[in-house]
């Protein structure tokens, strides 16, 4: 199976309706690929649908799901997965990722809820991921999520995450901000967590901002600038595993395109610094 790193490169940006016209008018500097939540674009027709098609014809795209609810006990929505497969083929979108969480229980909950870190949940979720991969006929990537409580916890977050991706045999979308947020909220070492990620499974990364509720309580909002410790953690991830494609997520309080590009430039500069340090130019 193809690996995401063969499909997208360098730095990416989550596409939002607010700047699609600007992105079509002139290529956004240093943005090598885009990501969309398929739920927000699958049923679109008219002007926006045409604009989206024009974007997918010009740039590589990844789909990042919001509603699959991979950890739920509700039946898996196989119709959605089949529609997703058609949408991805129609727009030549090569890859799909989802959150290791659930967002439905007898109906949608409109939030990403943490799956209990238990042995039973590992088998349940892994089986559902395998089914998604069978329908899509490709591997998907699973993202480590931020969480604020861990009911019925039997194992650590990283052990649970690794057990799921190993049993499901899927790829990993590593969210740098979520590692930082959880490390503050749950008092663990972010770098230690990073070192335990299965490197060979990393397909790409997310980086985003968060809201500081209190010194020891951060809320993962994707609605603010990325802070320095999170940029440093990204640098540490490259130091450990080499450079992988990295995407800036900004879902709320969306600033100007110039501001978004400045943060994309920061991703690229951290990647460039790694290459300068680690790749000797042949004589």
C-alpha positions, 0 to 999 in steps of 0.5 A: 500500500502507498504511503502518504509521504509519497503523496504529499510533501512539505507543509500543508493547510486546512482548506476553508471556504473563507479563503478558497477564492484567494487560493484559486486566484494565486497559489498560496506560497509554501502550501504544498497540499491541502486537507478537508473534512469530507463531510463539509464538501461531499454534498456541495454543488454550485459555485463552491462545488466548482471551486473545490473541483478546481482546487483538487485539480491543481493541488494534492489533497487529504481527507480528514474525517470528523464523523466516522466515530470509529470508537462508537458502539453504534454500527459503523456507517458503511454508506458514508464510507462508500460515499467517501470512497466515491468522493475521494476517487472523483477528486483524486484524493489519495488519503484519509485520516480520522480521530481515535475517538467517537462522536456518536451514541444513538445519535451525534454528540457533536464533540470528539469523545475519548474512548476508554483506554481498555483492552476491550476497546482496543479490539473493538476499535481495531476491528472497525478501522480494519473494516474501513480500510477494507471498504476504502481498499487502502490504509487510513491514518488514525490521529491521537486526540486531546482528551480531558477525562479518562473514565475506566482507564486500564492503560496509558494513552500511548499504550492504548494508541499503539495497541490500536494502530498495531492491531488495526495495522493502520498509519498514524496521523501525529497531532503535535498540539494534542500531545502538548495539550494532553501532557499539560492537562494530564501531567506527562512528558510530551517528549517521552510520548513522542518517542513511543510513537511507532515511527514507521507508521507516521504518515503526516502531522497536524499542528495547531493552536489552543486556548489556555483556560488555566496554567494546568488546563489547556483546551484544544481549539484550533482557534489560535496561533501555534505557541513556541513550545508546540513548534519546539515539539515539532522540531523534536519530532523531526529530530527523532524521525526525520521530516514528514509532511505537516499541516497547519489546522485553523478551524476558528477565528480564521485570520488573514491568508497572510497570517496563515501563510506565516505559520505555514512558513514556520513549518517549512523553516523548521523542516528546512533547518532539519534538512540543512543539519542532516543532509550533507551535500554530496561533493 
